[in-house]
Amino acid sequence: MSDLSLTLQPIGRIHTPYQEKFSVPRQPNLVQDGTGMVELIFPYNVPETVRGLEQFSHLWLIFQFDKIPQGKWQPTVRPPRLGGNQRVGVFASRSTHRPNPLGLSKVELRKIECGHGKVLLHLGSVDLVNGTPIFDIKPYIAYADSEPNAMSGFAQEKPTALLQVRFSPIAQTAVQKIEKFQPHFQRFIIEVLQQDPRPAYQQGQISDRIYGVNLWNYNVRFWIRENGVVEVVEIENVAKKPVNLQAYIT
């Protein structure tokens, strides 16, 4: 029997506002301001590798789930769309825990930038953690890749927003300052949190626990109140010293 193993080397890495997997939307296009940029690395960072790519509006990215412990997969998984309570086969899901830690994501290509030894692909909404290794890029071909009448099992429809998002006076003041140089930051936070980034088994539950998601250079801290309301209690620059958030719980 021949050796069918394959060694892969990244061709680039992606830059995104998501500093941890907890904050990443479960699919692209759920958070319009969560854009990304692929930076090709040597020896692929030459204009010739992307010649003609500007003719395509969308791309497929093949990437590594590098934040997931390898080797810890199971034949069945609990998809979040099924509430985390029903099991399906790992190959009937897009679970991050897989025999081979590879992912596939369709993204919008907005601009290609070449110069000064860099090749940068500016993308639309993405669902990858910052720094994720990219193994391959393929153009999206509409006539072959699009299937308008396809059956999508338990994920036939786009998920609806689960939660309402509100901001404490302290958080609102912070947002206003940040938006002077980070446009639409409040909208970005709302679209991330309204999907409820917590594990599926916690969704729908009230909690007095303070959660935090790292978006860009900021730690956004929130808790879940009654009636499906998320309250953002503070937005802190990660370079600053944390504060005691118990003071915000009333």
SETITOR-520874 format. One line per field, with one value per residue: residue number from 1; residue in one letter; x, y, z of N, C-alpha, C in turn. Coordinates in pm, whole numbers, plus 50000, padded with zeros to 5 digits. Layout:
// SETITOR-520874
nuse: NUM | ...
fike: A | ...
nu: X | ...
nv: Y | ...
nw: Z | ...
cau: X | ...
cav: Y | ...
caw: Z | ...
cu: X | ...
cv: Y | ...
cw: Z | ...
This chain:
// SETITOR-520874
nuse: 1 | 2 | 3 | 4 | 5 | 6 | 7 | 8 | 9 | 10 | 11 | 12 | 13 | 14 | 15 | 16 | 17 | 18 | 19 | 20 | 21 | 22 | 23 | 24 | 25 | 26 | 27 | 28 | 29 | 30 | 31 | 32 | 33 | 34 | 35 | 36 | 37 | 38 | 39 | 40 | 41 | 42 | 43 | 44 | 45 | 46 | 47 | 48 | 49 | 50 | 51 | 52 | 53 | 54 | 55 | 56 | 57 | 58 | 59 | 60 | 61 | 62 | 63 | 64 | 65 | 66 | 67 | 68 | 69 | 70 | 71 | 72 | 73 | 74 | 75 | 76 | 77 | 78 | 79 | 80 | 81 | 82 | 83 | 84 | 85 | 86 | 87 | 88 | 89 | 90 | 91 | 92 | 93 | 94 | 95 | 96 | 97 | 98 | 99 | 100 | 101 | 102 | 103 | 104 | 105 | 106 | 107 | 108 | 109 | 110 | 111 | 112 | 113 | 114 | 115 | 116 | 117 | 118 | 119 | 120 | 121 | 122 | 123 | 124 | 125 | 126 | 127 | 128 | 129 | 130 | 131 | 132 | 133 | 134 | 135 | 136 | 137 | 138 | 139 | 140 | 141 | 142 | 143 | 144 | 145 | 146 | 147 | 148 | 149 | 150 | 151 | 152 | 153 | 154 | 155 | 156 | 157 | 158 | 159 | 160 | 161 | 162 | 163 | 164 | 165 | 166 | 167 | 168 | 169 | 170 | 171 | 172 | 173 | 174 | 175 | 176 | 177 | 178 | 179 | 180 | 181 | 182 | 183 | 184 | 185 | 186 | 187 | 188 | 189 | 190 | 191 | 192 | 193 | 194 | 195 | 196 | 197 | 198 | 199 | 200 | 201 | 202 | 203 | 204 | 205 | 206 | 207 | 208 | 209 | 210 | 211 | 212 | 213 | 214 | 215 | 216 | 217 | 218 | 219 | 220 | 221 | 222 | 223 | 224 | 225 | 226 | 227 | 228 | 229 | 230 | 231 | 232 | 233 | 234 | 235 | 236 | 237 | 238 | 239 | 240 | 241 | 242 | 243 | 244 | 245 | 246 | 247 | 248 | 249 | 250
fike: M | S | D | L | S | L | T | L | Q | P | I | G | R | I | H | T | P | Y | Q | E | K | F | S | V | P | R | Q | P | N | L | V | Q | D | G | T | G | M | V | E | L | I | F | P | Y | N | V | P | E | T | V | R | G | L | E | Q | F | S | H | L | W | L | I | F | Q | F | D | K | I | P | Q | G | K | W | Q | P | T | V | R | P | P | R | L | G | G | N | Q | R | V | G | V | F | A | S | R | S | T | H | R | P | N | P | L | G | L | S | K | V | E | L | R | K | I | E | C | G | H | G | K | V | L | L | H | L | G | S | V | D | L | V | N | G | T | P | I | F | D | I | K | P | Y | I | A | Y | A | D | S | E | P | N | A | M | S | G | F | A | Q | E | K | P | T | A | L | L | Q | V | R | F | S | P | I | A | Q | T | A | V | Q | K | I | E | K | F | Q | P | H | F | Q | R | F | I | I | E | V | L | Q | Q | D | P | R | P | A | Y | Q | Q | G | Q | I | S | D | R | I | Y | G | V | N | L | W | N | Y | N | V | R | F | W | I | R | E | N | G | V | V | E | V | V | E | I | E | N | V | A | K | K | P | V | N | L | Q | A | Y | I | T
nu: 50085 | 50063 | 50209 | 49991 | 49999 | 50016 | 50202 | 50152 | 50213 | 50167 | 50042 | 49994 | 49866 | 49576 | 49444 | 49230 | 48958 | 48907 | 49029 | 49026 | 48875 | 48630 | 48489 | 48437 | 48215 | 47979 | 47954 | 48066 | 47958 | 47768 | 47837 | 47879 | 48083 | 48302 | 48553 | 48833 | 49183 | 49399 | 49736 | 49992 | 50272 | 50632 | 50739 | 50532 | 50445 | 50431 | 50336 | 50270 | 50142 | 49879 | 49779 | 49517 | 49328 | 49177 | 48956 | 48758 | 48488 | 48455 | 48609 | 48738 | 48866 | 49102 | 49184 | 49351 | 49231 | 49378 | 49361 | 49248 | 49277 | 49465 | 49377 | 49171 | 48901 | 48565 | 48335 | 48073 | 47908 | 47785 | 47602 | 47585 | 47358 | 47162 | 47109 | 47300 | 47234 | 47159 | 47301 | 47503 | 47674 | 48025 | 48105 | 47877 | 47860 | 47997 | 48187 | 48462 | 48627 | 48784 | 48892 | 49107 | 49237 | 49105 | 48952 | 48695 | 48608 | 48393 | 48451 | 48420 | 48602 | 48750 | 48957 | 49284 | 49613 | 49932 | 50277 | 50591 | 50701 | 50486 | 50179 | 49849 | 49523 | 49226 | 48937 | 48580 | 48329 | 48435 | 48504 | 48712 | 48976 | 49212 | 49528 | 49508 | 49635 | 49656 | 49605 | 49540 | 49403 | 49123 | 48944 | 48602 | 48353 | 48072 | 47877 | 47939 | 47974 | 47752 | 47440 | 47130 | 46898 | 46978 | 46976 | 47010 | 47002 | 46992 | 47061 | 46928 | 46827 | 46942 | 47074 | 46879 | 46898 | 46966 | 46967 | 46912 | 47108 | 47249 | 47406 | 47597 | 47621 | 47896 | 48016 | 47899 | 48008 | 48275 | 48258 | 48187 | 48421 | 48604 | 48499 | 48579 | 48811 | 48774 | 48548 | 48196 | 48212 | 48041 | 47819 | 47947 | 48009 | 47746 | 47647 | 47813 | 47758 | 47480 | 47436 | 47488 | 47760 | 47820 | 47867 | 47648 | 47486 | 47453 | 47310 | 47024 | 46995 | 46984 | 47241 | 47461 | 47722 | 48022 | 48124 | 48383 | 48491 | 48747 | 48797 | 48943 | 49164 | 49048 | 48885 | 48573 | 48330 | 48059 | 47729 | 47454 | 47127 | 46781 | 46508 | 46640 | 46848 | 47156 | 47393 | 47643 | 47903 | 48151 | 48419 | 48740 | 49070 | 49310 | 49566 | 49557 | 49520 | 49307 | 48977 | 48766 | 48484 | 48260 | 48133 | 47957 | 47738 | 47408
nv: 49880 | 50217 | 50519 | 50758 | 50998 | 51355 | 51647 | 51978 | 52321 | 52652 | 52910 | 53162 | 53399 | 53503 | 53820 | 53934 | 54083 | 53916 | 53790 | 53555 | 53226 | 53226 | 53457 | 53445 | 53456 | 53199 | 53150 | 53306 | 53637 | 53694 | 53898 | 54208 | 54399 | 54255 | 54218 | 54092 | 54022 | 53861 | 53783 | 53697 | 53476 | 53432 | 53183 | 53289 | 53543 | 53714 | 53911 | 53754 | 53522 | 53584 | 53678 | 53770 | 53707 | 53919 | 53925 | 53784 | 53779 | 53649 | 53414 | 53088 | 52987 | 52770 | 52650 | 52614 | 52482 | 52601 | 52660 | 52455 | 52162 | 51899 | 51573 | 51518 | 51426 | 51312 | 51059 | 51158 | 51476 | 51774 | 52000 | 52359 | 52478 | 52298 | 52330 | 52218 | 51977 | 51759 | 51493 | 51457 | 51304 | 51362 | 51429 | 51529 | 51779 | 52108 | 52111 | 52218 | 52032 | 51783 | 51493 | 51571 | 51888 | 52093 | 52368 | 52529 | 52819 | 53054 | 53366 | 53720 | 53893 | 54197 | 54371 | 54366 | 54404 | 54484 | 54522 | 54657 | 54414 | 54270 | 54086 | 54139 | 54042 | 54189 | 54136 | 54067 | 54002 | 53768 | 53448 | 53367 | 53318 | 53567 | 53550 | 53291 | 53011 | 52996 | 52762 | 52727 | 52900 | 52943 | 53041 | 53140 | 53000 | 53082 | 52940 | 52677 | 52645 | 52749 | 52656 | 52712 | 52570 | 52385 | 52137 | 52191 | 52059 | 52075 | 52339 | 52508 | 52769 | 53107 | 53189 | 53353 | 53662 | 53616 | 53762 | 54081 | 54376 | 54596 | 54893 | 54993 | 55314 | 55370 | 55198 | 55296 | 55551 | 55482 | 55355 | 55568 | 55719 | 55537 | 55501 | 55719 | 55659 | 55397 | 55310 | 55230 | 55060 | 55007 | 54891 | 54665 | 54527 | 54477 | 54302 | 54082 | 53999 | 53961 | 53720 | 53546 | 53431 | 53233 | 52883 | 52639 | 52500 | 52679 | 52886 | 53095 | 53098 | 53281 | 53467 | 53575 | 53599 | 53757 | 53796 | 53803 | 53927 | 53944 | 54188 | 54330 | 54555 | 54550 | 54456 | 54342 | 54349 | 54177 | 54086 | 53855 | 53949 | 53951 | 53843 | 53798 | 53988 | 54140 | 54306 | 54530 | 54604 | 54720 | 54846 | 54782 | 54884 | 54647 | 54681 | 54815 | 54820 | 54578 | 54631 | 54608 | 54436 | 54372 | 54584 | 54673 | 54513 | 54510
nw: 50000 | 49910 | 50040 | 50137 | 50262 | 50306 | 50299 | 50386 | 50312 | 50421 | 50203 | 50264 | 50507 | 50690 | 50777 | 51020 | 51213 | 51425 | 51709 | 51843 | 51851 | 51974 | 51910 | 51640 | 51366 | 51268 | 51003 | 50695 | 50586 | 50779 | 50940 | 50845 | 50870 | 50942 | 50794 | 50596 | 50512 | 50300 | 50315 | 50110 | 50139 | 50112 | 49880 | 49732 | 49715 | 49486 | 49203 | 48982 | 49072 | 49117 | 48885 | 48675 | 48863 | 48947 | 48789 | 48904 | 49134 | 49374 | 49601 | 49688 | 49993 | 50124 | 50430 | 50752 | 51057 | 51292 | 51559 | 51690 | 51884 | 51750 | 51629 | 51801 | 51726 | 51659 | 51543 | 51532 | 51574 | 51744 | 51593 | 51612 | 51496 | 51543 | 51802 | 51964 | 52074 | 51921 | 51737 | 51446 | 51167 | 51143 | 50886 | 50785 | 50866 | 50942 | 51132 | 51336 | 51448 | 51306 | 51112 | 50947 | 50988 | 50815 | 50652 | 50453 | 50285 | 50139 | 50002 | 49945 | 49697 | 49705 | 49634 | 49487 | 49592 | 49504 | 49562 | 49682 | 49763 | 49854 | 49836 | 49855 | 49932 | 49948 | 50126 | 50160 | 50404 | 50650 | 50811 | 50979 | 51215 | 51317 | 51163 | 51067 | 50889 | 50536 | 50286 | 50019 | 49734 | 49540 | 49249 | 49261 | 49068 | 48909 | 48746 | 48789 | 49065 | 49199 | 49326 | 49322 | 49397 | 49579 | 49840 | 50185 | 50426 | 50778 | 50776 | 50597 | 50580 | 50631 | 50950 | 51202 | 51390 | 51730 | 51965 | 52128 | 52134 | 52362 | 52494 | 52770 | 52939 | 52974 | 52787 | 52554 | 52535 | 52495 | 52244 | 52077 | 52079 | 51967 | 51711 | 51569 | 51439 | 51369 | 51177 | 51199 | 51418 | 51632 | 51503 | 51407 | 51649 | 51739 | 51538 | 51571 | 51837 | 51843 | 51727 | 51925 | 52051 | 52231 | 52337 | 52186 | 52370 | 52572 | 52469 | 52468 | 52739 | 53045 | 53202 | 53460 | 53421 | 53316 | 52991 | 52739 | 52427 | 52188 | 51963 | 51687 | 51830 | 52077 | 52379 | 52417 | 52652 | 52794 | 52913 | 52956 | 52971 | 53086 | 52872 | 52631 | 52588 | 52527 | 52711 | 52657 | 52858 | 52882 | 52684 | 52614 | 52550 | 52467 | 52552 | 52785 | 53145 | 53294 | 53435 | 53730 | 53665 | 53810 | 53916 | 53731 | 53729 | 53809
cau: 50000 | 50145 | 50192 | 49903 | 50007 | 50045 | 50253 | 50109 | 50278 | 50081 | 50080 | 49969 | 49787 | 49470 | 49431 | 49088 | 48939 | 48874 | 49153 | 49004 | 48767 | 48504 | 48418 | 48422 | 48082 | 47983 | 47966 | 48088 | 47842 | 47678 | 47884 | 47924 | 48206 | 48408 | 48626 | 48966 | 49283 | 49498 | 49871 | 50070 | 50407 | 50736 | 50771 | 50407 | 50409 | 50469 | 50214 | 50236 | 50056 | 49739 | 49745 | 49385 | 49235 | 49091 | 48837 | 48662 | 48432 | 48457 | 48714 | 48736 | 48988 | 49125 | 49262 | 49371 | 49177 | 49501 | 49334 | 49179 | 49370 | 49460 | 49359 | 49057 | 48777 | 48473 | 48252 | 47954 | 47924 | 47660 | 47606 | 47517 | 47228 | 47066 | 47102 | 47404 | 47176 | 47143 | 47426 | 47509 | 47808 | 48121 | 48110 | 47750 | 47867 | 48116 | 48256 | 48606 | 48696 | 48775 | 49011 | 49210 | 49188 | 49095 | 48826 | 48669 | 48525 | 48371 | 48463 | 48419 | 48730 | 48722 | 49070 | 49416 | 49716 | 50067 | 50381 | 50684 | 50723 | 50365 | 50056 | 49741 | 49389 | 49129 | 48816 | 48460 | 48304 | 48505 | 48474 | 48839 | 49053 | 49329 | 49650 | 49482 | 49713 | 49583 | 49678 | 49514 | 49302 | 49065 | 48836 | 48463 | 48298 | 47929 | 47795 | 47972 | 47971 | 47625 | 47328 | 47020 | 46797 | 47044 | 46924 | 47115 | 46976 | 46950 | 47104 | 46873 | 46806 | 47037 | 47028 | 46829 | 46961 | 46909 | 46968 | 46921 | 47232 | 47245 | 47534 | 47596 | 47673 | 48042 | 48048 | 47857 | 48109 | 48395 | 48230 | 48191 | 48561 | 48669 | 48447 | 48646 | 48914 | 48731 | 48407 | 48095 | 48253 | 47923 | 47744 | 48026 | 47986 | 47608 | 47628 | 47883 | 47695 | 47341 | 47435 | 47518 | 47881 | 47839 | 47838 | 47507 | 47411 | 47430 | 47227 | 46888 | 46999 | 47026 | 47362 | 47522 | 47865 | 48078 | 48198 | 48464 | 48538 | 48853 | 48771 | 49051 | 49251 | 48961 | 48813 | 48434 | 48279 | 47914 | 47659 | 47323 | 47021 | 46653 | 46439 | 46731 | 46919 | 47297 | 47439 | 47786 | 47930 | 48276 | 48506 | 48870 | 49189 | 49375 | 49695 | 49537 | 49497 | 49166 | 48908 | 48673 | 48356 | 48146 | 48065 | 47857 | 47625 | 47309
cav: 50000 | 50336 | 50621 | 50861 | 51117 | 51477 | 51757 | 52106 | 52442 | 52767 | 53006 | 53294 | 53407 | 53602 | 53920 | 53960 | 54145 | 53814 | 53750 | 53424 | 53156 | 53252 | 53569 | 53428 | 53412 | 53059 | 53149 | 53441 | 53716 | 53721 | 54023 | 54281 | 54474 | 54163 | 54192 | 54034 | 54043 | 53754 | 53825 | 53584 | 53470 | 53385 | 53250 | 53309 | 53685 | 53783 | 53942 | 53650 | 53417 | 53628 | 53736 | 53729 | 53683 | 54036 | 53904 | 53707 | 53856 | 53569 | 53313 | 52983 | 52976 | 52644 | 52695 | 52521 | 52512 | 52589 | 52682 | 52336 | 52051 | 51798 | 51435 | 51503 | 51427 | 51202 | 51030 | 51242 | 51606 | 51844 | 52130 | 52468 | 52505 | 52204 | 52357 | 52149 | 51862 | 51648 | 51452 | 51415 | 51260 | 51470 | 51469 | 51595 | 51906 | 52190 | 52115 | 52246 | 51911 | 51693 | 51408 | 51663 | 52019 | 52180 | 52437 | 52586 | 52937 | 53138 | 53506 | 53821 | 53959 | 54337 | 54440 | 54303 | 54506 | 54431 | 54623 | 54654 | 54277 | 54214 | 54061 | 54145 | 54023 | 54252 | 54053 | 54108 | 53937 | 53641 | 53371 | 53306 | 53383 | 53639 | 53470 | 53156 | 52974 | 52968 | 52662 | 52740 | 52996 | 52905 | 53132 | 53093 | 53001 | 53084 | 52839 | 52545 | 52640 | 52794 | 52564 | 52781 | 52477 | 52280 | 52105 | 52219 | 51990 | 52153 | 52478 | 52555 | 52912 | 53187 | 53202 | 53484 | 53718 | 53556 | 53852 | 54226 | 54426 | 54730 | 54940 | 55074 | 55447 | 55365 | 55134 | 55385 | 55657 | 55422 | 55332 | 55696 | 55757 | 55443 | 55515 | 55829 | 55600 | 55261 | 55331 | 55124 | 54963 | 54966 | 54796 | 54541 | 54459 | 54429 | 54187 | 53968 | 53952 | 53922 | 53578 | 53472 | 53351 | 53128 | 52748 | 52619 | 52453 | 52794 | 52985 | 53102 | 53101 | 53405 | 53445 | 53696 | 53590 | 53853 | 53737 | 53898 | 53889 | 54032 | 54234 | 54424 | 54572 | 54581 | 54350 | 54383 | 54269 | 54180 | 53980 | 53824 | 53986 | 53886 | 53870 | 53789 | 54114 | 54145 | 54439 | 54554 | 54684 | 54795 | 54819 | 54818 | 54859 | 54532 | 54722 | 54880 | 54733 | 54546 | 54685 | 54517 | 54452 | 54345 | 54711 | 54700 | 54422 | 54566
caw: 50000 | 49899 | 50142 | 50085 | 50345 | 50233 | 50381 | 50331 | 50358 | 50395 | 50100 | 50320 | 50630 | 50680 | 50883 | 51047 | 51345 | 51525 | 51773 | 51907 | 51783 | 52042 | 51850 | 51496 | 51321 | 51227 | 50857 | 50644 | 50546 | 50890 | 51001 | 50726 | 50895 | 50979 | 50671 | 50614 | 50408 | 50288 | 50277 | 50062 | 50194 | 50019 | 49753 | 49658 | 49724 | 49363 | 49127 | 48884 | 49129 | 49120 | 48756 | 48627 | 48973 | 48960 | 48707 | 48984 | 49246 | 49496 | 49609 | 49789 | 50074 | 50195 | 50544 | 50864 | 51190 | 51370 | 51701 | 51739 | 51912 | 51645 | 51671 | 51892 | 51650 | 51684 | 51424 | 51532 | 51638 | 51774 | 51526 | 51682 | 51435 | 51601 | 51945 | 52037 | 52143 | 51828 | 51673 | 51306 | 51132 | 51127 | 50746 | 50756 | 50939 | 50918 | 51260 | 51333 | 51494 | 51193 | 51099 | 50896 | 51033 | 50700 | 50634 | 50322 | 50304 | 50020 | 50043 | 49839 | 49666 | 49680 | 49571 | 49494 | 49607 | 49486 | 49568 | 49796 | 49804 | 49917 | 49761 | 49953 | 49880 | 50037 | 50121 | 50231 | 50533 | 50665 | 50932 | 51019 | 51321 | 51272 | 51153 | 51018 | 50770 | 50412 | 50209 | 49876 | 49692 | 49411 | 49210 | 49263 | 48933 | 48939 | 48679 | 48843 | 49212 | 49255 | 49311 | 49391 | 49446 | 49658 | 49974 | 50285 | 50552 | 50894 | 50761 | 50470 | 50586 | 50706 | 51090 | 51242 | 51509 | 51849 | 52080 | 52112 | 52193 | 52417 | 52543 | 52891 | 52911 | 52962 | 52659 | 52447 | 52526 | 52435 | 52102 | 52007 | 52063 | 51877 | 51575 | 51500 | 51352 | 51335 | 51140 | 51213 | 51519 | 51708 | 51419 | 51406 | 51777 | 51742 | 51451 | 51631 | 51960 | 51828 | 51689 | 52048 | 52027 | 52332 | 52290 | 52156 | 52486 | 52660 | 52403 | 52521 | 52884 | 53111 | 53280 | 53516 | 53393 | 53223 | 52880 | 52665 | 52293 | 52139 | 51828 | 51657 | 51947 | 52190 | 52449 | 52435 | 52763 | 52793 | 52985 | 52901 | 53062 | 53058 | 52745 | 52518 | 52571 | 52560 | 52748 | 52651 | 52977 | 52869 | 52569 | 52666 | 52471 | 52529 | 52607 | 52913 | 53260 | 53311 | 53552 | 53797 | 53599 | 53898 | 53946 | 53628 | 53745 | 53902
cu: 50089 | 50113 | 50112 | 49907 | 50053 | 50092 | 50217 | 50188 | 50187 | 50134 | 50060 | 49896 | 49683 | 49472 | 49282 | 49076 | 48918 | 49002 | 49144 | 48884 | 48632 | 48422 | 48386 | 48279 | 48090 | 47981 | 48003 | 47956 | 47739 | 47713 | 47949 | 48055 | 48323 | 48489 | 48766 | 49058 | 49382 | 49630 | 49951 | 50212 | 50503 | 50726 | 50649 | 50367 | 50463 | 50344 | 50172 | 50139 | 49909 | 49699 | 49611 | 49283 | 49138 | 48963 | 48727 | 48616 | 48441 | 48564 | 48675 | 48871 | 48991 | 49224 | 49271 | 49299 | 49292 | 49481 | 49266 | 49282 | 49355 | 49445 | 49240 | 48926 | 48694 | 48388 | 48126 | 47981 | 47786 | 47664 | 47532 | 47378 | 47120 | 47061 | 47208 | 47355 | 47163 | 47276 | 47404 | 47652 | 47900 | 48127 | 47978 | 47744 | 47988 | 48193 | 48405 | 48688 | 48679 | 48899 | 49131 | 49159 | 49183 | 48956 | 48818 | 48574 | 48515 | 48369 | 48459 | 48559 | 48700 | 48835 | 49196 | 49520 | 49853 | 50167 | 50464 | 50701 | 50603 | 50258 | 49945 | 49607 | 49291 | 48994 | 48698 | 48450 | 48369 | 48466 | 48598 | 48905 | 49174 | 49453 | 49631 | 49566 | 49621 | 49666 | 49655 | 49403 | 49254 | 48955 | 48699 | 48407 | 48148 | 47853 | 47819 | 47949 | 47836 | 47514 | 47208 | 46916 | 46856 | 46974 | 47037 | 47080 | 46925 | 46988 | 47054 | 46860 | 46917 | 46988 | 46981 | 46902 | 46890 | 46886 | 46962 | 47045 | 47214 | 47382 | 47515 | 47648 | 47825 | 48083 | 48011 | 47957 | 48236 | 48376 | 48242 | 48334 | 48630 | 48625 | 48506 | 48754 | 48883 | 48582 | 48321 | 48131 | 48134 | 47839 | 47814 | 48002 | 47846 | 47592 | 47702 | 47803 | 47551 | 47327 | 47458 | 47638 | 47904 | 47816 | 47688 | 47427 | 47383 | 47335 | 47084 | 46882 | 47044 | 47147 | 47412 | 47674 | 47906 | 48161 | 48283 | 48501 | 48641 | 48830 | 48868 | 49141 | 49171 | 48898 | 48673 | 48372 | 48129 | 47857 | 47519 | 47216 | 46892 | 46601 | 46534 | 46804 | 47064 | 47330 | 47591 | 47820 | 48057 | 48348 | 48643 | 48980 | 49270 | 49510 | 49681 | 49508 | 49348 | 49108 | 48814 | 48533 | 48236 | 48069 | 47954 | 47731 | 47531 | 47183
cv: 50125 | 50434 | 50736 | 50988 | 51236 | 51584 | 51888 | 52220 | 52560 | 52851 | 53150 | 53284 | 53517 | 53693 | 53951 | 54029 | 54046 | 53757 | 53614 | 53358 | 53181 | 53359 | 53550 | 53387 | 53273 | 53042 | 53291 | 53506 | 53736 | 53854 | 54106 | 54357 | 54385 | 54121 | 54139 | 54065 | 53928 | 53815 | 53702 | 53593 | 53415 | 53234 | 53284 | 53457 | 53764 | 53803 | 53832 | 53547 | 53455 | 53695 | 53681 | 53710 | 53800 | 54023 | 53829 | 53789 | 53782 | 53460 | 53203 | 52986 | 52840 | 52676 | 52587 | 52571 | 52500 | 52615 | 52562 | 52226 | 51940 | 51658 | 51412 | 51518 | 51306 | 51177 | 51115 | 51370 | 51666 | 51982 | 52238 | 52495 | 52410 | 52218 | 52287 | 52023 | 51739 | 51619 | 51419 | 51369 | 51379 | 51520 | 51527 | 51730 | 51985 | 52209 | 52143 | 52125 | 51801 | 51604 | 51486 | 51805 | 52123 | 52242 | 52498 | 52704 | 53015 | 53284 | 53597 | 53880 | 54103 | 54409 | 54356 | 54415 | 54440 | 54545 | 54610 | 54513 | 54211 | 54190 | 54047 | 54131 | 54079 | 54184 | 54120 | 54034 | 53799 | 53574 | 53298 | 53389 | 53455 | 53549 | 53329 | 53126 | 52942 | 52873 | 52673 | 52842 | 52952 | 53004 | 53064 | 53109 | 52979 | 52967 | 52699 | 52536 | 52677 | 52694 | 52624 | 52687 | 52365 | 52260 | 52120 | 52166 | 52082 | 52301 | 52537 | 52707 | 52981 | 53204 | 53344 | 53532 | 53665 | 53657 | 53998 | 54275 | 54570 | 54764 | 55021 | 55213 | 55449 | 55306 | 55226 | 55498 | 55605 | 55402 | 55462 | 55743 | 55668 | 55465 | 55634 | 55776 | 55454 | 55268 | 55206 | 55021 | 54917 | 54866 | 54661 | 54462 | 54399 | 54303 | 54063 | 53911 | 53905 | 53777 | 53487 | 53380 | 53240 | 52989 | 52725 | 52579 | 52566 | 52896 | 52977 | 53109 | 53238 | 53375 | 53577 | 53694 | 53699 | 53778 | 53846 | 53842 | 53991 | 54062 | 54347 | 54434 | 54595 | 54455 | 54403 | 54291 | 54289 | 54072 | 53968 | 53856 | 53914 | 53926 | 53876 | 53918 | 54097 | 54288 | 54443 | 54649 | 54767 | 54754 | 54873 | 54790 | 54750 | 54568 | 54784 | 54777 | 54706 | 54612 | 54581 | 54536 | 54421 | 54471 | 54739 | 54614 | 54480 | 54482
cw: 50000 | 50011 | 50084 | 50168 | 50261 | 50330 | 50313 | 50392 | 50327 | 50279 | 50151 | 50452 | 50614 | 50801 | 50899 | 51183 | 51457 | 51585 | 51841 | 51842 | 51848 | 51971 | 51703 | 51461 | 51261 | 51076 | 50813 | 50607 | 50656 | 50957 | 50891 | 50747 | 50936 | 50857 | 50700 | 50498 | 50411 | 50242 | 50235 | 50116 | 50089 | 50000 | 49668 | 49650 | 49605 | 49279 | 49031 | 48940 | 49128 | 48988 | 48706 | 48738 | 48991 | 48878 | 48782 | 49104 | 49378 | 49485 | 49707 | 49862 | 50140 | 50307 | 50652 | 50988 | 51291 | 51518 | 51766 | 51767 | 51807 | 51705 | 51761 | 51815 | 51687 | 51560 | 51416 | 51610 | 51663 | 51709 | 51606 | 51626 | 51485 | 51752 | 52028 | 52109 | 52053 | 51759 | 51526 | 51280 | 51108 | 50983 | 50698 | 50827 | 50891 | 51048 | 51242 | 51377 | 51389 | 51187 | 51045 | 50921 | 50921 | 50691 | 50495 | 50341 | 50174 | 50064 | 49920 | 49821 | 49626 | 49607 | 49586 | 49498 | 49598 | 49492 | 49692 | 49852 | 49869 | 49812 | 49862 | 49882 | 49982 | 50017 | 50188 | 50363 | 50537 | 50797 | 50982 | 51128 | 51259 | 51273 | 51102 | 50894 | 50651 | 50328 | 50058 | 49854 | 49554 | 49375 | 49218 | 49123 | 48943 | 48875 | 48736 | 48993 | 49272 | 49223 | 49386 | 49453 | 49533 | 49792 | 50075 | 50422 | 50662 | 50883 | 50630 | 50465 | 50665 | 50849 | 51119 | 51366 | 51633 | 51961 | 52037 | 52187 | 52236 | 52475 | 52670 | 52856 | 52894 | 52828 | 52542 | 52426 | 52459 | 52284 | 52024 | 51983 | 51959 | 51733 | 51500 | 51406 | 51317 | 51301 | 51162 | 51320 | 51603 | 51630 | 51415 | 51534 | 51781 | 51659 | 51500 | 51747 | 51940 | 51779 | 51809 | 52029 | 52128 | 52272 | 52279 | 52280 | 52586 | 52599 | 52454 | 52672 | 52934 | 53197 | 53336 | 53499 | 53294 | 53118 | 52814 | 52529 | 52248 | 51992 | 51796 | 51780 | 52075 | 52249 | 52480 | 52539 | 52776 | 52884 | 52930 | 53006 | 53023 | 52920 | 52625 | 52486 | 52613 | 52598 | 52742 | 52765 | 52965 | 52742 | 52607 | 52566 | 52540 | 52589 | 52745 | 53023 | 53276 | 53437 | 53609 | 53741 | 53689 | 53929 | 53846 | 53645 | 53851 | 53900
